[in-house]
Amino acid sequence: MCVMALGAIGGLMGSAVSAMGAQAQANASANQQEYNATVAKINARTARQQGVAQTETIYRKYDKQGGQMTAALAKAGVNPGTGSAALVLAENDRNSWLDANNAIWNRETEAIGNENKARDLEAQAKSTRKAGGIAAAGSFLSGLTKVTGAGMSLRINEDA
């Protein structure tokens, strides 16, 4: 009888350890998902910062180009503020604006994708933790059922 009790206690302890293992595994997985979500958020911020940096580079490029065109027009004796010369310089400004906005749009799209990925990973982490808790409870209850089932079997045999 004492050996049976020790077996039941051992089985119960094994179930408890199994339950703890299931929860620990779920927590480790959830921690990794949360880490990846944090990285995705950082990537989103970085994409936006890169977009701003790209626009600054684009504006500098077009400003330089516009200055060179103005100087060339003036050197040739053409008034850069009138006629087709003014239209060419205006087109340069328009192209600058379009390229800068395209850079911002592309980086914002990238940032939103990273933010969506972060939200998805956070939701996965939450689900993983919940599933780990359910798995732990299931392992423990399964072991408890086996132990109590063995005890019931022992009592039935003792009654006979």
N, C-alpha and C positions, 0 to 999 in steps of 0.2 A: 504494500500500500504506500509506503514511504517513497519507494522508487517511482511509483506512478505519480505521486505528488511532485517529486523533483522533475520528472519528465514534463508534467503540465506547466510547471514554473519555467522550465527551460524553453518550452514551446512558446509561452507567453512572452518571455524575454526576447526570443528570436523574432517574434512578430513585432515587438516594439522596436527592435533594432532595424528591421526591414522597413518599418514605417518611417523611422528617422532617416534612413537612407533614401527613401523615395522623396521625402521632403527636401533633403539636402541636394539631391540631384535636380529637383525642380528649381530650387533657389539658385543654384549655380547657373542653370540655363537662363533663368529670368535675369540674373545679374549681367550675364553676357548680352542679353537683348537690350537691357537698359543702357549698358555701356555703348553698344552700337547706336542706340537712339541718341545718346549724347554726342557721339561722333557725327551723326547725320545733322544735328542742330548746328554744330560747329562748321560743318561743310556748307550749310545754308548761309551762315553769316559770312563765311569766307567768299562764297560766290557773289554776294552782294558787294562786299568790299572790292573784289576784283572788277566788278562792273563799274564801280565808281572810278577806280584806277584806270580802267580802259577808256572811259569817257574823257578823263583828263588828258590821256595820251592822244586821243583822237582830236580833241579841241586844239592841243598844242600843234599837232601836225597840220591841221587846216589853217590855223592862225599863221604859221610859218609860210605855208603855201600862199595864203592870201597876201601876206606882206611881200613875198617875192614877186607875185603877179603885179601888185601895185607899183613896186619899184620898177619892174620891167616896162609897165605901161608909161610911167612917168619919164623914164629914160628914153622911151621912143617918142615922147612928146604928146602922148595921148592923155586926156583928162580922165582919170579912173573913176570919177564921180558921175559921169554922164554916158549916155548911149549904151552901146553894146559892151563897153568895158565895165560899166556899172553892173550890167546884167551878168557878166562872167563872174564878177566878185560876189554878187548876190547868190549865184548858183553854188559857188564855193562854200558860202555860209550855210546854205540849205543842205548841201551834202554833209557838211560837218554835223549838223543837227540830226540828220537821218542816221548817220553812222553811229553817233553817240547813243541815240535812242535804241537802235538795234542792239548795241552792246548791253545796255541796261536791260532790255527785254530778254535777251538770251540768258543773262545771269540771274534775272529774277525768276525765269522759268526753271532754271537749275535749282535755285534756292527753294522754290515751292516744292519741287520734287523731293528734295532732301527733307523738308519739313514733313511732308506726307509720309516719307519712309520712317521718320522718327516717331510719328504718331502711331504708325502700324506696329513698330517694334515695341513701343510702350504698351500697346494693347496686347500684343503677344506675351510680353513679360507678365502682365496682370493675369492673363489666362493660364500661363504656365504655373504661376504660384498657386492659383486656385486649383488647378488640376493636380499639383503636387500635394496639396492638403487633402484632396479627395482620395488620391492614391494612398497616402499615408494612413488615413482613416480606414480605408478598405483593407490594407494589409493588416493593420492592428485588429480590426473586427473579424477578419478571416481567421487569424490566429486564435483569437479569443473564442470563436465558434468551435474551432478544432479542439481547444483545451476543454471547454465546457462539454462538448460532445463526447470527449474521452471520459470525462467525469461521469456523465450520464450513463455511458456504457458500463463503467465500473460499478455504479450503483445497481444497475439492472443485473449485472452478474452476481453482486453480493446478495441481492434479494432472492436469487434463484437457489 
